[in-house]
């Protein structure tokens, strides 16, 4: 059997890797502009949980996966031993999603869950790389109407989400993949900040 070549091609995937890494590093070098708002959002989340209210997260596609990931970090743990924290991804109940989508339309799949499950004082977190996802916008509208706080995680120019959130963090990039990489970093930072806040002041 002949040995595999040790050289790597200088085109295709290697170029994609190098370009992706360059863009990723350039974006993360700029994320310090969001530092204050990241901390404000974490404080809002910690205050919500301290008041025995819950976090509800929603998004589509890769953003849906981020919602589930972050909700699990809160109900499980991130780094510190502490009590489970009340966080719910509105993206996981396939019966609710398909029922609501079938009967009322896909734009309502999060809004009806927010109305049915939420109470005043809860915090609703919408994740959308464009800031224009209709089902996320509808749910944020309902959340504000019902006295819940709202946090947005977006990209590009923030889209319509900016006007519906108490705090909207807009990642300064136009590429969906790079925006999503920043979103999960911000989400992990929230987890660390919230844990620390609730351990120091339960």
TACOR-V943837 format. One record per helix or strand. SS is the DSSP state (helix for helix, strand for strand). FROM is the first residue (numbers start at 1). TO is the last residue. If there is no record, write none. Layout:
ss=SS from=FROM to=TO
ss=SS from=FROM to=TO
This chain:
ss=helix from=13 to=28
ss=helix from=31 to=50
ss=strand from=55 to=59
ss=helix from=62 to=75
ss=strand from=87 to=89
ss=helix from=94 to=104
ss=helix from=106 to=108
ss=helix from=111 to=117
ss=strand from=123 to=127
ss=helix from=134 to=145
ss=strand from=149 to=155
ss=helix from=159 to=164
ss=strand from=167 to=171
ss=helix from=176 to=200
